[in-house]
Every structure is written in structure tokens, then in C-alpha cells.
């Protein structure tokens, strides 16, 4: 890994903020307003519009003329749209931001501070709060055992979430990356389309020596699933297919050998735990098998590029028993909800 701060792109800002959007003009307006109020100002903002039909581009031209809009003809997904913005960016620090977040005034300054203090850090995760319930955590970074999850989601914003620490990966809904990380590791894997591409990038970065930091003073409020919808079949399909892809594409071989059969069977519990229709689970499961040759090729490429011992990644992964224990403890409650005809969403 190349450490330290690179020389700044000639004539460019220190920071580039990249925001992919699709038919989210209302939430994007609120997001951009909070970016305009940041205490750190050496920044450019790039919005990549995924073929929106809700007047997003007209709104940007009229209300935020300083924002660079990169228009795409169709919805190419979070990963591809973000990559377009990252390649267009001129900053040395590249900040990925969801269109449905609102940033505290000191967000960018706090996000940059660990990168300035720690040359060994490659990327930094923000504290994301639930915009509808600001006393609840939406994400305090990303973790992975058999499946990935946002650390702290749904939990009260307790003192434990105010402790900065090294973590596995950052939620790309609000995270900063050194430009050199993308130049070394590559960009987001567009095969995910949306969901878990940030964990995939984080694992690849860890395997090439880039460390990740959680910075709790960098705060945003997130309107969870404002674009895809919390209970949409599209999101359910993506979460299931991509969780399988992520596990078999990035996990160390010993974890795949020991836990692979469990992971392959796990999606069939989704109709119980998340009210996902069985047909969606079946489609996602079959879609993963259709992509398996591609997944295995990418896996070989990832591990051939590795520059640190696999033990370092294993130390950052959570125990698989965490997933099994949580599922077992949640089962009685979920069965009770099902008997009462109530729903739960991922």
C-alpha cells in the first residue's frame, strides 16, 4: 500500500463528494443544502444522475449551479454511477454520499481528521443516524460474519458508538477514501448493482493493506431506503443475491469450506425473518449460481492481489456463530409476528 497523502491533483480541490441519485430530487435537495453549510470548504460536489425522470437535473441547474451534474441515460445502479463520479473527481480525498443523507456542519472536517493524522488509514466511516429517529444508529461502519451488516443499526446511540476505532469496512452512504485506494484496489464492483459493493471494496482494500477507521464525530442523518423502498422486491432480490456473491467472492478459503453450505441454505430462511416472498429468494439464489464462474474468477484476482496475510482479514471478521445466535434468539419473536400477520423488513 502507498501510505501518506499524495500530491494534490493539479488545480483541484482537496475533497470531491460523489453522490449517485435516481428519482430523488427532494432528498437530494436537502442533502446538498447541508453540504453547502459545511465548515470545510475546499471541496467539489459531483452528482451522478442515473436517468432520473423527476426533474433532478433541472433542480440542480436552478438551485445548485456550482454542483457538477454527470447525467446517465439509464439507471446503472449505485456501484456504476458512483464509479462514474469517482473517475470524474479531482480531489485527493473522495467522499461517497447517499442522496438521502443530511450532514452535520462539521461532517467533512471530522471525516478528514483521521486521514490527516494516520497515514496508514485508507478510508473512514461516518456515524450514520436514523433521520426519522435520530436517537438510533443507522450505521457505525460495516461488519461481516456469514453475512454483512451495518454495525449498530436500530440500536440507541449509546456511548459505545462514540468511540473511534478500527473496523472492517465503511458504509459508502457516508465515507471518505484516499484516491490512492481506488488507484490500487480498483473501484466498486458493478456486478453488485446496489448493496454490499462497499463491503466488497472494504475487504479488497484490507487485503492490500488499507486500514479502515470509524469516526463518530462525523455525523449524518440517513433516510433509510428512501430510494429503493424498505420492503421492495427489488431490494430483497439484491440483498439475497449479493450476500451470496460477497461471501463466496471475498471470504478466506477456510471460512468457505467450513461455512459455505450454511450460507447457501441461509437465504431460504428469509421468508421467515424478513417476509421476503419465496419466489424472490428462488430468483436470487438461481441468479447467484448463474454468476458463480464470474464470482470465482474475481475471487482468484482478489487473492492474487493480496499484500498482507489472510490472518489480518480474519481478525477483522466477526464469528459466524454471531449470525446463528442472533437468528436463534430472534426466531420466537418473528414467529409471533407472523402469527399476528405483522411484517418485518431488511
N, C-alpha and C positions, 0 to 999 in steps of 0.2 A: 504493500500500500504506500502511496505517496502521502506523506504527512505534512501538516502545516498548511498555511494559506498560500495559494498560488498567486501569481501576479494577476491583477485585475484585468478583465477584458478591456482593451483599449477603448477609452471613451464611454465605457458602460457604467451602469450603476453597481453598487456593491451587491444588491439583492434584487432578484427577479421573483415575483409572485406569479404563479401559474394557476389559473382557475378554469377547469373544464365546466361547461354548462350545457344543459339541454332543457329547453322549455321551463326555465326557472327564473324569469325576469324579476319577479317580485322578491324572491330571496336573494338573488344576485345583487339587486339594488341595495338591500340592507347590508350585505357583505362588503360591497365596495365603499359604502359610506363609512364603515368602521375602519377600513384600510386608509381612507383619506385622513382619518383622525389620529394616525399613529405618531408616536413621539420620534420614531426613527423614520427618516425621510429620503435616504439615498436608495431609492427603490423604484423599479418599474413594475407595472401590473399588466399581465397578459391574460386575456380571456379567450379561451378557445371554444367557439360556439359550434356544438355538434348538430348543426342543421335545425336549429330551433324554428318554430313557426309561431311564436308568441310575441314577436316584436322585440326580442332581446337586442338585436343589432341596432335598431332604431333608438331604443332606450339608451344604449351605450353611447351612441353618437351624440344624442341630445343632452344627456345628463353627466356623462363621464368622458369627455373628449380626450383626456390625457391617457386613458386606458387603451392599450393596443388590443384590437379585436382580430383574431385569426379565424376566419369563417371556414367551416367544413360543410360539404354538401349534404352529408348524411350523418346519422348518429353512429359514430365509430366506437363508442364506449369510453369509459373513464381512462383506461390504460393508454389507448391510442391517442386520444385527444390530449392527455397530459404530456405524452411524449412529443407531440407536435409543438406544444408550448415550451417544453424544456429545450428543444432544439433551437427554437427561435429566441430563447432568453440570452441576455448579455451579461447577467450578473455572475459573480463567483459563488454566491450562495443562492440556491434555488429553493424556493418555498412552495410546496404544494398545498393547495387550499381547496376545500369543497365550496361550492357556490352557496351552500346553506349554513354557513357558519358566520358568526359575528364576533369580531376580535376586540379584546380589551385594548385600550390605547397603548399600553406598553408591551403588547404581544410580540412584535417583531424584535424589539430591543432585547427582550428576555430570551427569545429563541436563539438569537445570535451569541449571547454572552458565553454559553458553554463552548461553542466552536472557537471563540476567541481565546478562551482560557485553556482549552485542551486540544492540542494539535492532533492527538490520536483519535479524536471523535470524528466520525464521518457524517453522522446525521443525528437529529434531535427531534424528539416527540414533544408535542404540547400537551397541556391538560385540557381535555375537551369536556365541557359540562353540558348537560341536557338543557336545551334552550327553554323547554316547556316546564322543567323542574330544575332550576339552577342549583339546587342543593344536592343534586345527584350527578354522579360521574357518568360521562358517556364513553370516554376512553382515557386511560393513563398509559398509553402505549399498547403494543401488541404482544401476545404470548402464544405459545404453541405447545401442545402435547400430542394428542392424536388429531385434534382439530385446532384451528386458530381461534382466538377470541380477543376482544378488547378488554384489557385489564380494568377491572372495577366497574364495568357497565352496570348501571342500575343501583349501585351502592351509594350510600351517603358520602358526601365529600368530607371525609374524616381526616384527621391529622396525618394518617399513614400516606395519604395521597399528596401531601405537601413536602415529601422527602424526595429530593433529586437522587437519581440512581441510574446505574447501567441496566439496560433492558435488551431484549432480543431485537425488537423492531419498532418502527414508528407507524402509527396510523397516518396515511397520506392525506387524510382530511385536514390535517394541520401539522405540517412537519417541515423541517429545513434540512437540506442536503448540500454538502460540498459538491461543486461542479465536477471535481476530480473523481468523485464516487461513480457518477454516471459514465464518465470517460473510461473508467477502469472496469466496472462491473457490467455496464450496459444499462439500458433503460427498462421501463416496466414491460413485463411480458404481455403482449397484446392478445395472447391466446386466452387470457382470463376474461377479457372484455370489461368486466367490472367485478369487484370483490376479491380480496386476498392477493391481488397483484402486489400490494405494498409489503405483505409478509414475505412473499417470494423474493422480492428485491432485497428485503432486510436480511434474509438468510444468505442469499448470494453475497451480499456485502460483508456479512460476518465471516464467511468462508474465505474472503480475500482481505481480511484484516481490518475492516472498518468497524468501529465500535459505535453503539447507539446509546443515547442519553435521554432520560425523561426529565423535562424541565417544568416543574409545577407552577412557576411564576409566569409562564407563557400560556395565557388563558384565552380560550374561545368558547362560545356557546353554540352548540350544534343542534339544528332542527333535524332530528334523526329521520332518515328515509324520506326526506321532502321530495326527492326526485323519483325514486323507484317505487315508493309506497311500501309500508312495513309488511303488508300481507300479500303482496302481489305474487302471482305465479312465476313471473319473470325472475324476481329476486330469489324465490325458493329454488328455482332451477339452477341459477348461477351459484348460489351458496353451496348446493349439494355437489354439483359437478366440479366446482373449483376447489372445494375442500379435498376431494379425492385427488385432483391434479396436484395440489400443493403438497400433500403428504408423499405421494409416490415420486414426485419430481425433485423434492428438496431434502427429504429426511435421510439421515445416515442409514447405511445398509442394515446394521444390526437392529435398528428400530423397525425397518420394513419387514425383516424376516420374522421378528417376534410379534409384531402387532398388525401387519398388513391384513391378515384375514379379518381381524376385528374391525378395521377401518372400512373394508369392503362391505361388511354387514351393517355398519353403523347407520347409513342413510335410511335403511328400512325401518328404523325407529322414528324417523322424522314425522310421519303421520301422527304418531302418538304425542311427541313432545312439542311439535310446532304446528300442528294442524295442516301440514302440507299434504295436498292430495296425492294419493298413491301413484296416479299417472305421472305426476311431476317428478316424483322420486325415480320412477322407472325410466322416464326420458333422460333424466340427468345421469343416472347410473350407466345407461347404454351409451350416452354421449361420451362419457369418460372412456369407456372401453374403445370407442372409435378413435379416440385421440391417444391411446396408450403408446403406439410406436413413436409418436411425436414427443410424448412425455419422457419416454426412456432416452431418446436422443438428447433432449435438453438436459436431462439428469446427468448423462455422461459428460456433456460440455461443462456443466456447473462444477462437477467434482474434479475434472481435469484442470480447471482454472483455480482450484483451491490453493491458497498460500499459507494457511495455518492448519494446525492439527484439528481433526474432526472432534477431538475431545473438547475443544473450546466451544463449539456449537452445542455439543451435548450438555455442557454445563449451563447453557442458557435456556435449554428446553425444559419444560415442566414434565413431571412424571405422568405417564399415561394413566396411572391409577387415579389421577385427579378427575379426568373425564368420567371414568367409570363410577367413581364415588359420587360425583355430582348428579349423574344420571339416576343412580340408585336412590339417592335422597330425594330427588325431585319427582320420582315416579308416583308415590301416593298422592301428592298434590295434583299432578297432571291427570291422573285417573279420576280424581274428584271433580276437576274442572270439566273433563269430558262427560262425566255422568250428568253434570248440570248444564251441559250444552254451551260452555264458555270456551273462548278461543285464546290461543297464545301465539304470538308471532316472534320470529327470529329477529 
